[in-house]
Amino acid sequence: MTTEYEPRLFERDDEIRKLGEGLLACALPRAAWTHEAHLGACLWLLTERPDIDVDADIATIIRTFNESVGGVNDDRQGYHDSITRAYVAGVRLFLSETAETELAARVNALLRSDMGGRDWPLRFYSRDLLFSVPARRGFVEPDLAPLPA
């Protein structure tokens, strides 16, 4: 689907907690908001922040962060709802299957797993649908296979 990509891994739990807290506080440098940071923050939110309803709040959290670093959330860039929700489903699936207990070990195992791949949503969506404006603006049901429950 895409070319091979070696993820950047985390050495310590506190790196991931700092990413998550920085996301929430809009205090991360824009360059720190990488694919790995997205997945690390998602796993952190799901496992260590039960006070946050990820399904209800993730769009606002990411849109607000993007804007805080000068980003734009529009039809071509910024927050992408269907991709985000596909990854939230993937992180939940990963958490239900992993034996890892330490935060950095879990995130690194996620990044090395199928669910952590940059092309993972394309298992469920055709490229045309996934990268459409409606899929960016709001959640669109996949057209190839259902997301994991």
N, C-alpha and C positions, 0 to 999 in steps of 0.2 A: 504494500500500500504506500509506504513512504520508505525513504532510505534508512539504513541502520543508524541509530543514534545512541550514543553512550550517555546515560544520564549523569548529571553531577550529583554526587551523593553527599549526605550529611554526616559529620563526624560526631556531633553531640546533640542530645535532646534539646539543650537550651538554644541551639541555632534555630530549631523549628519553632519553639515557643516564641522566640524573638520575632520570627517572621509573622506568626499568627497575631501576636500582639501589635506588631508594627502595621499589619494590614488593618486591624480594627481601629487603631489610633491614627491611621493615615500618616504614618511616620517612617515608612520604608522609602528608600530611594527607588525611583522608577526602574532602574536597571536590576534591582533585586527581585522584581516581580516576574520571575521566570516560570517555565512549565513546572519545574521541580518545586518552586515556591508555591505555586497554585495547589499542587497535590499535597505538599506537606502541610500547608495551612488548612486545607480541607480535612485531612485526616486529624489534625490537631483540633479543629472545631468540633468534629464529630465525636472525638474521644475525650477531650479535656474541657470542653465548654458546653456542658449540658444546659446552661442558661440561655444558650443561643439556639433558636430554631433555624437550623441551616436551610431547610426547604423554604421557609418563609422569608429569611433574611439575606441569603447569599447574594441575590441580585443587587440589593441596596448596598451591601458591604463592598462588593467589587466595583460597582459604578461609582460610589463615593470615593473609594481609593483612587480609581482611574482619574477622576476629575481633580483630586487633590494634588496629583503630580503633573497636571497640565494635559492629561489625556482627554479624549473626546469619546463619548458613547453615542455612536450614530449608526447609520446603515452599513458602514464599511469598516469600522474600527471600534475598539473598546470592548465592552462587555458583550458576551455571546451566550444567550440563555440556554440554547439547546446543547451546546458543547459543555457548558458548566454543569447542567443537570445530568448529562450522560456521565461525566466524571464523578459527580456525587454518588450516582448509582454504582459506578465501578468501585469507588473507595469503600462504600458500604459492603459490596460483595467481597472485596478483598479482606476487609476486617472480619467478615463472617468465616473466612477460610484460613486466616493466618494463625500460626502458633506464636509469632513474635509478640513480646510484651513490652519491650522498651521502645520509646517513641522513635528514636533515630533508626533503630533496627526495623521497625514496622514501615516507616516511610521509605527507607532504602529498599526493602523487599517489595514494596508497592511500586517504586520506580523501576525496578528490574522485572516486574510482572507484566503480563499482557495488559492489565488494566491501567498500568502506568505509561503505556506507549503513547506517543503523540498521535498515532493513527487509530487508537482504540475506538473512538466514536464512529469511525468509518466501517466498523463491523455491523453497525445498526442502521446507518444512514448512507444513502447515496451521496456522493460529493456535491451534486447539484442541490439537493435538498438541504444538506447540512450547512452549506455556505450561502444559502439564500437569505434575503433580508428578513422574511418572516421567522426563520429559525434563529437568527441573531436577536431579533427584537423580543421574542417570546418562545416558550417551549413548543416545539412541533414534534409530534409523534414520529418515531423512526419509520422508514419505509422498507427496510430490509429485514429487520428482526426486532423483536421487543427488547427494551432495556431490561437488565436483570432487576428483579423485584427485591 
